[in-house]
């Protein structure tokens, strides 16, 4: 069965002190105040990008969707806060899906981001796979077997031609992503309503990915 899959991540606040010193190009700058400002800007940018690195970010939401008996997508939503145990439980829930016989994934940029991030966080947190195929099984370049990465298919595996989900879905599906500020995630995960907002955002990405899949299937792969 095909499962359309997406995750959302945020910075792990406990790892800020572990970030390496950011590289700052000062050139001929001598003013100590301006140097301090440039270093502060570089640090702020580094912190903002923590969510993209499994060493310093964590998974706070994952959504799997598949067509039900009536053809409508049925979704399985998992959420977590800024807590290792909750994230480990979320990852274990993802593995419950991936260990199913015949499970296949459909993603947008899942081979470069979502799936490697999931497995690397599992390694860091010590979440056992228990019969889930290891990472290379899901991320075989040029493959449309167990994992179809629609972004790679659309771009013909050319990083210079990568397209955004929102751009492609806007034309192919006449629909768009939900607007949300990722900087709000650390605050949103503290409440049930906030987690639901994140899950709604993630689920909409899954719906857009599925509608692109319907357009591409039988034509591009």
C-alpha positions in Angstrom: 0.0 0.0 0.0 1.1 3.5 -0.8 1.4 6.0 2.2 1.9 9.6 1.5 4.2 10.8 4.2 5.5 14.1 5.6 7.1 15.4 8.8 7.6 18.7 10.5 10.6 19.6 12.6 11.8 22.3 14.9 15.0 23.3 16.8 15.9 21.3 19.8 16.4 24.0 22.4 18.6 21.8 24.6 21.2 21.6 21.8 21.8 25.3 21.2 24.9 25.2 23.4 26.3 22.3 21.3 26.2 24.3 18.1 29.7 24.9 16.6 30.9 28.5 16.4 29.5 30.0 13.2 31.9 31.1 10.6 31.7 34.9 10.1 33.4 36.7 7.2 34.6 40.0 8.7 36.8 41.2 5.9 38.5 44.4 6.9 35.8 45.2 9.5 37.4 46.6 12.7 34.5 48.1 14.6 33.9 45.8 17.6 30.2 46.7 17.8 29.6 45.8 14.2 31.7 42.7 14.5 29.5 41.6 17.5 26.4 42.4 15.4 27.6 40.2 12.6 28.4 37.4 14.9 25.0 37.7 16.6 23.3 37.6 13.1 25.3 34.5 12.1 24.3 32.8 15.4 20.6 33.7 15.0 20.7 32.3 11.4 22.4 29.1 12.7 19.7 28.6 15.4 17.0 29.2 12.8 18.4 26.3 10.7 18.7 23.9 13.5 15.3 22.3 12.5 16.8 21.1 9.3 19.7 19.2 11.0 18.9 15.9 12.8 21.8 16.6 15.2 20.1 19.8 16.5 16.5 19.5 15.5 13.6 17.2 16.4 10.5 15.8 14.8 7.3 17.3 16.2 4.7 15.9 13.7 4.4 13.1 11.2 1.4 12.3 8.9 0.7 9.2 6.9 -2.2 9.2 4.5 -3.7 6.5 2.2 -6.9 6.3 0.2 -9.7 4.6 2.1 -12.5 2.4 0.8 -14.4 5.5 -0.6 -11.3 6.8 -2.3 -10.9 9.7 0.2 -7.5 10.1 2.1 -7.5 8.7 5.6 -4.7 10.2 7.8 -2.7 8.9 10.7 -1.3 11.9 12.6 1.4 11.8 15.2 2.6 14.7 17.3 5.3 15.4 19.9 6.6 18.3 21.9 10.1 19.4 22.9 10.8 16.1 24.7 12.9 13.0 23.7 10.4 10.5 25.0 7.5 12.0 23.0 9.6 12.2 19.9 10.8 8.6 20.3 7.2 7.5 20.6 6.3 9.4 17.4 9.2 7.7 15.6 8.1 4.3 16.9 4.6 5.1 15.5 6.1 5.8 12.1 7.9 2.5 12.2 4.6 0.8 12.9 3.6 1.9 9.5 6.9 1.2 7.7 7.1 -2.4 8.9 3.8 -3.3 7.3 4.1 -5.8 4.5 4.2 -4.0 1.1 4.3 -0.5 2.7 5.5 2.1 0.1 6.0 5.8 0.5 5.1 8.8 -1.6 6.8 12.1 -0.5 7.9 15.5 -1.7 11.6 15.7 -1.1 11.4 12.7 1.3 14.6 11.1 0.1 16.7 14.2 0.9 14.9 15.3 4.0 11.9 13.5 5.7 13.0 9.9 5.6 16.7 10.4 6.4 15.8 12.8 9.2 13.4 10.2 10.6 16.0 7.4 10.6 18.8 9.6 11.9 16.7 10.8 14.8 15.9 7.1 15.5 19.6 6.4 15.7 20.3 9.3 18.0 17.4 8.5 20.3 18.0 4.7 20.2 14.5 3.8 18.7 14.7 0.2 17.5 13.6 -0.6 14.0 12.1 -4.1 14.8 12.0 -5.5 11.3 11.7 -2.1 9.5 14.0 -2.0 6.5 17.0 0.2 7.1 17.4 3.7 5.5 19.1 2.7 2.2 16.0 0.6 1.4 13.9 3.7 1.3 16.3 6.1 -0.3 17.6 4.5 -3.5 18.5 7.1 -6.1 16.4 6.9 -9.4 14.1 4.5 -7.7 10.3 4.4 -7.9 10.1 1.2 -5.9 9.4 1.3 -2.1 9.7 5.1 -2.1 8.5 7.6 -4.8 9.9 11.0 -4.2 7.8 13.2 -6.4 10.1 16.2 -6.2 13.0 14.1 -7.6 10.7 12.7 -10.3 9.5 16.1 -11.3 13.1 17.5 -11.4 14.5 14.4 -13.2 16.9 14.0 -10.2 18.5 17.3 -11.0 19.1 19.5 -8.0 19.3 22.6 -10.2 15.6 22.0 -11.2 14.1 21.3 -7.7 10.6 22.8 -7.4 8.7 23.7 -4.3 5.6 21.7 -3.4 3.5 24.8 -3.2 4.5 25.9 -6.7 3.8 22.5 -8.4 0.5 21.9 -6.5 -0.6 25.4 -7.2 -0.6 24.6 -10.9 -1.3 20.8 -10.9 -3.8 20.7 -8.0 -5.0 24.3 -7.9 -4.4 24.3 -4.2 -1.8 25.6 -1.8 0.0 25.0 1.5 -1.4 26.4 4.8 0.3 29.6 5.9 2.3 29.1 9.1 5.4 30.6 10.8 7.9 27.9 11.6 9.3 30.2 14.3 6.1 29.6 16.2 6.5 25.8 16.5 8.3 25.8 19.8 5.4 27.6 21.4 2.6 25.8 19.5 3.8 22.3 20.6 3.1 23.3 24.2 -0.7 23.0 23.7 -3.1 20.5 22.1 -4.6 23.3 19.9 -1.1 24.3 18.8 -0.1 20.7 17.9 -3.3 20.3 15.9 -2.4 23.5 13.9 1.0 21.9 13.1 -0.7 18.6 12.2 -3.2 20.4 10.0 -0.3 22.1 8.2 1.5 18.8 7.7 -1.7 17.0 6.6 -2.3 19.7 3.9 1.2 19.1 2.6 0.3 15.4 2.4 -2.9 16.1 0.5 -1.0 18.3 -2.0 1.6 15.6 -2.5 -1.1 13.0 -3.1 -2.9 15.2 -5.7 0.5 15.6 -7.5 0.9 11.8 -7.3 -2.4 11.4 -9.0 -1.3 13.7 -11.8 2.1 12.2 -12.3 1.2 8.5 -11.9 1.2 6.7 -15.2 2.8 9.6 -17.0 6.1 10.5 -15.2 6.7 7.1 -13.7 
